[in-house]
Amino acid sequence: MTHIVMPVSPTEKADRLQVSVHIEAEVLSAEAARREANYWLLENVGNLLRTDNPELVLGEQLVWRVDIVLTSPTRGQVGAIGRLELDAITGKVLADETLAEELTPCAHALMAN
């Protein structure tokens, strides 16, 4: 299932909010975005990670956001260790080198539990 996530100002005080959205853009499908993200994870972090729960985020840039899930051959799906964003039009991963470095200790900590 695809979700559309819209940020809302925390200062919004009204009980109701009127929303009218019209965006015309050709974007990657959720599955194509997941494939791109899975490839990036394989190349930059490790082979026991996969993505899940793609969300199409509307903002200044159209972005696919996916959960990063740690798996184990013996335990199956272990749990989520982070999130990854991709440009929804180009499929380019929107992460710097530090994300890969941050995910590894998260994965080790989750496996230790």
Buried (B, 14 or more C-beta within 10 A) or exposed (E): EEEEEEEEEEEEEEEEEEEEEEEEEEBBEBEBBBBBBBEBBEEBBEEBBBBEBBBBBBEEEBBBBBBBBBBEEEEEEBBBBBBBBBBBBEBEBBBEEEBBEEBEEBBEEBBEE
